[in-house]
Amino acid sequence: MVSLLVLLLLIVKLWRLNFSRKSPRLRSLLLAAISLFWFISGPRRE
């Protein structure tokens, strides 16, 4: 479970480096996807 979160953080960092220059909208989409992932993982963690 922890490794999944670490992997996600790494992907986010890479994505921010690649997409922050191209379009800020993609960053918002990524944040929304992460929020969804967190929402799904939240109840499962408990």
CHARMM-style PDB file with segment names, atoms N, HN, CA, C and O in Angstrom:
ATOM      1  N   MET     1       0.842  -1.203   0.000  1.00  0.00      PROA
ATOM      2  CA  MET     1       0.000   0.000   0.000  1.00  0.00      PROA
ATOM      3  C   MET     1       0.874   1.249   0.000  1.00  0.00      PROA
ATOM      4  O   MET     1       0.629   2.187  -0.759  1.00  0.00      PROA
ATOM      5  N   VAL     2       1.896   1.257   0.855  1.00  0.00      PROA
ATOM      6  HN  VAL     2       2.095   0.495   1.472  1.00  0.00      PROA
ATOM      7  CA  VAL     2       2.776   2.432   0.940  1.00  0.00      PROA
ATOM      8  C   VAL     2       3.540   2.627  -0.358  1.00  0.00      PROA
ATOM      9  O   VAL     2       3.721   3.752  -0.824  1.00  0.00      PROA
ATOM     10  N   SER     3       3.984   1.520  -0.936  1.00  0.00      PROA
ATOM     11  HN  SER     3       3.837   0.607  -0.557  1.00  0.00      PROA
ATOM     12  CA  SER     3       4.753   1.612  -2.186  1.00  0.00      PROA
ATOM     13  C   SER     3       3.911   2.235  -3.303  1.00  0.00      PROA
ATOM     14  O   SER     3       4.429   2.945  -4.166  1.00  0.00      PROA
ATOM     15  N   LEU     4       2.612   1.957  -3.270  1.00  0.00      PROA
ATOM     16  HN  LEU     4       2.192   1.380  -2.570  1.00  0.00      PROA
ATOM     17  CA  LEU     4       1.713   2.536  -4.271  1.00  0.00      PROA
ATOM     18  C   LEU     4       1.690   4.053  -4.150  1.00  0.00      PROA
ATOM     19  O   LEU     4       1.728   4.765  -5.154  1.00  0.00      PROA
ATOM     20  N   LEU     5       1.626   4.544  -2.911  1.00  0.00      PROA
ATOM     21  HN  LEU     5       1.594   3.965  -2.096  1.00  0.00      PROA
ATOM     22  CA  LEU     5       1.583   5.992  -2.693  1.00  0.00      PROA
ATOM     23  C   LEU     5       2.894   6.636  -3.118  1.00  0.00      PROA
ATOM     24  O   LEU     5       2.901   7.713  -3.714  1.00  0.00      PROA
ATOM     25  N   VAL     6       4.007   5.970  -2.807  1.00  0.00      PROA
ATOM     26  HN  VAL     6       4.001   5.095  -2.323  1.00  0.00      PROA
ATOM     27  CA  VAL     6       5.324   6.492  -3.205  1.00  0.00      PROA
ATOM     28  C   VAL     6       5.432   6.551  -4.720  1.00  0.00      PROA
ATOM     29  O   VAL     6       5.923   7.526  -5.287  1.00  0.00      PROA
ATOM     30  N   LEU     7       4.964   5.488  -5.363  1.00  0.00      PROA
ATOM     31  HN  LEU     7       4.565   4.695  -4.902  1.00  0.00      PROA
ATOM     32  CA  LEU     7       4.985   5.433  -6.819  1.00  0.00      PROA
ATOM     33  C   LEU     7       4.171   6.567  -7.407  1.00  0.00      PROA
ATOM     34  O   LEU     7       4.578   7.207  -8.377  1.00  0.00      PROA
ATOM     35  N   LEU     8       3.012   6.807  -6.805  1.00  0.00      PROA
ATOM     36  HN  LEU     8       2.682   6.286  -6.017  1.00  0.00      PROA
ATOM     37  CA  LEU     8       2.133   7.885  -7.269  1.00  0.00      PROA
ATOM     38  C   LEU     8       2.826   9.231  -7.143  1.00  0.00      PROA
ATOM     39  O   LEU     8       2.756  10.059  -8.051  1.00  0.00      PROA
ATOM     40  N   LEU     9       3.498   9.450  -6.012  1.00  0.00      PROA
ATOM     41  HN  LEU     9       3.556   8.777  -5.275  1.00  0.00      PROA
ATOM     42  CA  LEU     9       4.191  10.718  -5.795  1.00  0.00      PROA
ATOM     43  C   LEU     9       5.294  10.916  -6.832  1.00  0.00      PROA
ATOM     44  O   LEU     9       5.487  12.021  -7.338  1.00  0.00      PROA
ATOM     45  N   LEU    10       6.009   9.851  -7.142  1.00  0.00      PROA
ATOM     46  HN  LEU    10       5.853   8.953  -6.731  1.00  0.00      PROA
ATOM     47  CA  LEU    10       7.065   9.938  -8.151  1.00  0.00      PROA
ATOM     48  C   LEU    10       6.483  10.287  -9.517  1.00  0.00      PROA
ATOM     49  O   LEU    10       7.028  11.113 -10.249  1.00  0.00      PROA
ATOM     50  N   ILE    11       5.358   9.639  -9.846  1.00  0.00      PROA
ATOM     51  HN  ILE    11       4.915   8.968  -9.251  1.00  0.00      PROA
ATOM     52  CA  ILE    11       4.704   9.907 -11.131  1.00  0.00      PROA
ATOM     53  C   ILE    11       4.257  11.362 -11.193  1.00  0.00      PROA
ATOM     54  O   ILE    11       4.394  12.025 -12.220  1.00  0.00      PROA
ATOM     55  N   VAL    12       3.722  11.844 -10.080  1.00  0.00      PROA
ATOM     56  HN  VAL    12       3.611  11.305  -9.245  1.00  0.00      PROA
ATOM     57  CA  VAL    12       3.255  13.232 -10.028  1.00  0.00      PROA
ATOM     58  C   VAL    12       4.421  14.188 -10.251  1.00  0.00      PROA
ATOM     59  O   VAL    12       4.294  15.171 -10.981  1.00  0.00      PROA
ATOM     60  N   LYS    13       5.562  13.899  -9.619  1.00  0.00      PROA
ATOM     61  HN  LYS    13       5.666  13.100  -9.025  1.00  0.00      PROA
ATOM     62  CA  LYS    13       6.725  14.776  -9.766  1.00  0.00      PROA
ATOM     63  C   LYS    13       7.179  14.814 -11.216  1.00  0.00      PROA
ATOM     64  O   LYS    13       7.455  15.885 -11.759  1.00  0.00      PROA
ATOM     65  N   LEU    14       7.257  13.650 -11.841  1.00  0.00      PROA
ATOM     66  HN  LEU    14       7.033  12.780 -11.401  1.00  0.00      PROA
ATOM     67  CA  LEU    14       7.668  13.590 -13.246  1.00  0.00      PROA
ATOM     68  C   LEU    14       6.669  14.304 -14.136  1.00  0.00      PROA
ATOM     69  O   LEU    14       7.039  15.029 -15.059  1.00  0.00      PROA
ATOM     70  N   TRP    15       5.377  14.081 -13.838  1.00  0.00      PROA
ATOM     71  HN  TRP    15       5.076  13.492 -13.089  1.00  0.00      PROA
ATOM     72  CA  TRP    15       4.319  14.684 -14.638  1.00  0.00      PROA
ATOM     73  C   TRP    15       4.373  16.200 -14.543  1.00  0.00      PROA
ATOM     74  O   TRP    15       4.198  16.903 -15.538  1.00  0.00      PROA
ATOM     75  N   ARG    16       4.617  16.699 -13.330  1.00  0.00      PROA
ATOM     76  HN  ARG    16       4.759  16.129 -12.521  1.00  0.00      PROA
ATOM     77  CA  ARG    16       4.687  18.153 -13.129  1.00  0.00      PROA
ATOM     78  C   ARG    16       5.844  18.739 -13.925  1.00  0.00      PROA
ATOM     79  O   ARG    16       5.717  19.819 -14.500  1.00  0.00      PROA
ATOM     80  N   LEU    17       6.958  18.043 -13.961  1.00  0.00      PROA
ATOM     81  HN  LEU    17       7.061  17.165 -13.493  1.00  0.00      PROA
ATOM     82  CA  LEU    17       8.119  18.523 -14.702  1.00  0.00      PROA
ATOM     83  C   LEU    17       7.824  18.562 -16.202  1.00  0.00      PROA
ATOM     84  O   LEU    17       8.257  19.477 -16.903  1.00  0.00      PROA
ATOM     85  N   ASN    18       7.091  17.572 -16.683  1.00  0.00      PROA
ATOM     86  HN  ASN    18       6.739  16.829 -16.114  1.00  0.00      PROA
ATOM     87  CA  ASN    18       6.822  17.484 -18.122  1.00  0.00      PROA
ATOM     88  C   ASN    18       5.696  18.410 -18.564  1.00  0.00      PROA
ATOM     89  O   ASN    18       5.774  19.022 -19.630  1.00  0.00      PROA
ATOM     90  N   PHE    19       4.642  18.515 -17.740  1.00  0.00      PROA
ATOM     91  HN  PHE    19       4.580  18.018 -16.875  1.00  0.00      PROA
ATOM     92  CA  PHE    19       3.418  19.159 -18.212  1.00  0.00      PROA
ATOM     93  C   PHE    19       3.251  20.596 -17.724  1.00  0.00      PROA
ATOM     94  O   PHE    19       2.444  21.347 -18.271  1.00  0.00      PROA
ATOM     95  N   SER    20       4.013  20.982 -16.694  1.00  0.00      PROA
ATOM     96  HN  SER    20       4.668  20.372 -16.250  1.00  0.00      PROA
ATOM     97  CA  SER    20       3.859  22.345 -16.181  1.00  0.00      PROA
ATOM     98  C   SER    20       4.182  23.369 -17.272  1.00  0.00      PROA
ATOM     99  O   SER    20       3.654  24.481 -17.258  1.00  0.00      PROA
ATOM    100  N   ARG    21       5.041  22.994 -18.208  1.00  0.00      PROA
ATOM    101  HN  ARG    21       5.469  22.090 -18.219  1.00  0.00      PROA
ATOM    102  CA  ARG    21       5.388  23.909 -19.294  1.00  0.00      PROA
ATOM    103  C   ARG    21       4.325  23.884 -20.385  1.00  0.00      PROA
ATOM    104  O   ARG    21       4.011  24.919 -20.972  1.00  0.00      PROA
ATOM    105  N   LYS    22       3.771  22.702 -20.658  1.00  0.00      PROA
ATOM    106  HN  LYS    22       4.027  21.861 -20.181  1.00  0.00      PROA
ATOM    107  CA  LYS    22       2.850  22.558 -21.784  1.00  0.00      PROA
ATOM    108  C   LYS    22       1.483  23.158 -21.457  1.00  0.00      PROA
ATOM    109  O   LYS    22       1.012  24.060 -22.149  1.00  0.00      PROA
ATOM    110  N   SER    23       0.862  22.660 -20.414  1.00  0.00      PROA
ATOM    111  HN  SER    23       1.245  21.927 -19.851  1.00  0.00      PROA
ATOM    112  CA  SER    23      -0.484  23.145 -20.121  1.00  0.00      PROA
ATOM    113  C   SER    23      -0.858  22.884 -18.668  1.00  0.00      PROA
ATOM    114  O   SER    23      -0.802  21.746 -18.203  1.00  0.00      PROA
ATOM    115  N   PRO    24      -1.240  23.942 -17.949  1.00  0.00      PROA
ATOM    116  CA  PRO    24      -1.595  23.812 -16.534  1.00  0.00      PROA
ATOM    117  C   PRO    24      -2.883  23.022 -16.325  1.00  0.00      PROA
ATOM    118  O   PRO    24      -3.169  22.574 -15.214  1.00  0.00      PROA
ATOM    119  N   ARG    25      -3.651  22.855 -17.384  1.00  0.00      PROA
ATOM    120  HN  ARG    25      -3.419  23.219 -18.286  1.00  0.00      PROA
ATOM    121  CA  ARG    25      -4.912  22.130 -17.259  1.00  0.00      PROA
ATOM    122  C   ARG    25      -4.663  20.652 -16.967  1.00  0.00      PROA
ATOM    123  O   ARG    25      -5.431  20.011 -16.250  1.00  0.00      PROA
ATOM    124  N   LEU    26      -3.583  20.124 -17.532  1.00  0.00      PROA
ATOM    125  HN  LEU    26      -2.959  20.645 -18.115  1.00  0.00      PROA
ATOM    126  CA  LEU    26      -3.240  18.725 -17.309  1.00  0.00      PROA
ATOM    127  C   LEU    26      -2.899  18.487 -15.841  1.00  0.00      PROA
ATOM    128  O   LEU    26      -3.159  17.418 -15.289  1.00  0.00      PROA
ATOM    129  N   ARG    27      -2.308  19.512 -15.223  1.00  0.00      PROA
ATOM    130  HN  ARG    27      -2.097  20.381 -15.671  1.00  0.00      PROA
ATOM    131  CA  ARG    27      -1.976  19.397 -13.797  1.00  0.00      PROA
ATOM    132  C   ARG    27      -3.240  19.289 -12.971  1.00  0.00      PROA
ATOM    133  O   ARG    27      -3.299  18.516 -12.014  1.00  0.00      PROA
ATOM    134  N   SER    28      -4.251  20.059 -13.335  1.00  0.00      PROA
ATOM    135  HN  SER    28      -4.203  20.686 -14.112  1.00  0.00      PROA
ATOM    136  CA  SER    28      -5.523  20.005 -12.620  1.00  0.00      PROA
ATOM    137  C   SER    28      -6.171  18.636 -12.791  1.00  0.00      PROA
ATOM    138  O   SER    28      -6.733  18.083 -11.845  1.00  0.00      PROA
ATOM    139  N   LEU    29      -6.087  18.096 -13.998  1.00  0.00      PROA
ATOM    140  HN  LEU    29      -5.630  18.545 -14.766  1.00  0.00      PROA
ATOM    141  CA  LEU    29      -6.632  16.765 -14.260  1.00  0.00      PROA
ATOM    142  C   LEU    29      -5.907  15.722 -13.424  1.00  0.00      PROA
ATOM    143  O   LEU    29      -6.530  14.817 -12.869  1.00  0.00      PROA
ATOM    144  N   LEU    30      -4.587  15.852 -13.336  1.00  0.00      PROA
ATOM    145  HN  LEU    30      -4.080  16.587 -13.787  1.00  0.00      PROA
ATOM    146  CA  LEU    30      -3.798  14.910 -12.556  1.00  0.00      PROA
ATOM    147  C   LEU    30      -4.179  14.995 -11.085  1.00  0.00      PROA
ATOM    148  O   LEU    30      -4.321  13.974 -10.414  1.00  0.00      PROA
ATOM    149  N   LEU    31      -4.343  16.219 -10.587  1.00  0.00      PROA
ATOM    150  HN  LEU    31      -4.228  17.049 -11.133  1.00  0.00      PROA
ATOM    151  CA  LEU    31      -4.749  16.403  -9.193  1.00  0.00      PROA
ATOM    152  C   LEU    31      -6.108  15.770  -8.937  1.00  0.00      PROA
ATOM    153  O   LEU    31      -6.331  15.166  -7.887  1.00  0.00      PROA
ATOM    154  N   ALA    32      -7.007  15.907  -9.891  1.00  0.00      PROA
ATOM    155  HN  ALA    32      -6.826  16.397 -10.743  1.00  0.00      PROA
ATOM    156  CA  ALA    32      -8.334  15.298  -9.755  1.00  0.00      PROA
ATOM    157  C   ALA    32      -8.222  13.779  -9.715  1.00  0.00      PROA
ATOM    158  O   ALA    32      -8.912  13.123  -8.935  1.00  0.00      PROA
ATOM    159  N   ALA    33      -7.356  13.223 -10.551  1.00  0.00      PROA
ATOM    160  HN  ALA    33      -6.796  13.756 -11.184  1.00  0.00      PROA
ATOM    161  CA  ALA    33      -7.157  11.774 -10.573  1.00  0.00      PROA
ATOM    162  C   ALA    33      -6.581  11.285  -9.250  1.00  0.00      PROA
ATOM    163  O   ALA    33      -6.979  10.239  -8.736  1.00  0.00      PROA
ATOM    164  N   ILE    34      -5.631  12.060  -8.702  1.00  0.00      PROA
ATOM    165  HN  ILE    34      -5.308  12.909  -9.120  1.00  0.00      PROA
ATOM    166  CA  ILE    34      -5.026  11.694  -7.416  1.00  0.00      PROA
ATOM    167  C   ILE    34      -6.069  11.753  -6.309  1.00  0.00      PROA
ATOM    168  O   ILE    34      -6.113  10.882  -5.440  1.00  0.00      PROA
ATOM    169  N   SER    35      -6.904  12.784  -6.345  1.00  0.00      PROA
ATOM    170  HN  SER    35      -6.868  13.492  -7.050  1.00  0.00      PROA
ATOM    171  CA  SER    35      -7.964  12.915  -5.334  1.00  0.00      PROA
ATOM    172  C   SER    35      -8.891  11.708  -5.379  1.00  0.00      PROA
ATOM    173  O   SER    35      -9.278  11.170  -4.341  1.00  0.00      PROA
ATOM    174  N   LEU    36      -9.243  11.289  -6.589  1.00  0.00      PROA
ATOM    175  HN  LEU    36      -8.928  11.725  -7.432  1.00  0.00      PROA
ATOM    176  CA  LEU    36     -10.089  10.103  -6.758  1.00  0.00      PROA
ATOM    177  C   LEU    36      -9.391   8.872  -6.202  1.00  0.00      PROA
ATOM    178  O   LEU    36     -10.003   8.074  -5.493  1.00  0.00      PROA
ATOM    179  N   PHE    37      -8.115   8.717  -6.521  1.00  0.00      PROA
ATOM    180  HN  PHE    37      -7.617   9.366  -7.098  1.00  0.00      PROA
ATOM    181  CA  PHE    37      -7.340   7.572  -6.045  1.00  0.00      PROA
ATOM    182  C   PHE    37      -7.295   7.564  -4.523  1.00  0.00      PROA
ATOM    183  O   PHE    37      -7.435   6.515  -3.894  1.00  0.00      PROA
ATOM    184  N   TRP    38      -7.098   8.748  -3.933  1.00  0.00      PROA
ATOM    185  HN  TRP    38      -6.985   9.600  -4.444  1.00  0.00      PROA
ATOM    186  CA  TRP    38      -7.033   8.877  -2.482  1.00  0.00      PROA
ATOM    187  C   TRP    38      -8.379   8.509  -1.871  1.00  0.00      PROA
ATOM    188  O   TRP    38      -8.440   7.843  -0.838  1.00  0.00      PROA
ATOM    189  N   PHE    39      -9.450   8.944  -2.512  1.00  0.00      PROA
ATOM    190  HN  PHE    39      -9.401   9.485  -3.352  1.00  0.00      PROA
ATOM    191  CA  PHE    39     -10.810   8.692  -2.016  1.00  0.00      PROA
ATOM    192  C   PHE    39     -11.106   7.193  -2.013  1.00  0.00      PROA
ATOM    193  O   PHE    39     -11.753   6.678  -1.102  1.00  0.00      PROA
ATOM    194  N   ILE    40     -10.621   6.501  -3.052  1.00  0.00      PROA
ATOM    195  HN  ILE    40     -10.095   6.919  -3.793  1.00  0.00      PROA
ATOM    196  CA  ILE    40     -10.851   5.051  -3.155  1.00  0.00      PROA
ATOM    197  C   ILE    40      -9.963   4.309  -2.155  1.00  0.00      PROA
ATOM    198  O   ILE    40     -10.389   3.324  -1.552  1.00  0.00      PROA
ATOM    199  N   SER    41      -8.735   4.781  -1.985  1.00  0.00      PROA
ATOM    200  HN  SER    41      -8.388   5.580  -2.475  1.00  0.00      PROA
ATOM    201  CA  SER    41      -7.793   4.099  -1.095  1.00  0.00      PROA
ATOM    202  C   SER    41      -8.101   4.378   0.368  1.00  0.00      PROA
ATOM    203  O   SER    41      -7.782   3.567   1.238  1.00  0.00      PROA
ATOM    204  N   GLY    42      -8.721   5.526   0.645  1.00  0.00      PROA
ATOM    205  HN  GLY    42      -8.980   6.184  -0.062  1.00  0.00      PROA
ATOM    206  CA  GLY    42      -9.009   5.931   2.016  1.00  0.00      PROA
ATOM    207  C   GLY    42      -9.768   4.892   2.821  1.00  0.00      PROA
ATOM    208  O   GLY    42      -9.246   4.375   3.809  1.00  0.00      PROA
ATOM    209  N   PRO    43     -10.989   4.577   2.414  1.00  0.00      PROA
ATOM    210  CA  PRO    43     -11.811   3.615   3.160  1.00  0.00      PROA
ATOM    211  C   PRO    43     -11.168   2.234   3.227  1.00  0.00      PROA
ATOM    212  O   PRO    43     -11.332   1.520   4.216  1.00  0.00      PROA
ATOM    213  N   ARG    44     -10.451   1.861   2.196  1.00  0.00      PROA
ATOM    214  HN  ARG    44     -10.318   2.442   1.392  1.00  0.00      PROA
ATOM    215  CA  ARG    44      -9.819   0.556   2.154  1.00  0.00      PROA
ATOM    216  C   ARG    44      -8.714   0.467   3.211  1.00  0.00      PROA
ATOM    217  O   ARG    44      -8.507  -0.574   3.835  1.00  0.00      PROA
ATOM    218  N   ARG    45      -8.019   1.582   3.390  1.00  0.00      PROA
ATOM    219  HN  ARG    45      -8.187   2.428   2.883  1.00  0.00      PROA
ATOM    220  CA  ARG    45      -6.921   1.623   4.344  1.00  0.00      PROA
ATOM    221  C   ARG    45      -7.435   1.358   5.761  1.00  0.00      PROA
ATOM    222  O   ARG    45      -6.771   0.706   6.568  1.00  0.00      PROA
ATOM    223  N   GLU    46      -8.615   1.870   6.039  1.00  0.00      PROA
ATOM    224  HN  GLU    46      -9.154   2.399   5.384  1.00  0.00      PROA
ATOM    225  CA  GLU    46      -9.211   1.706   7.360  1.00  0.00      PROA
ATOM    226  C   GLU    46      -9.837   0.329   7.458  1.00  0.00      PROA
ATOM    227  OT1 GLU    46     -10.400  -0.021   8.495  1.00  0.00      PROA
TER     228      GLU     46
END
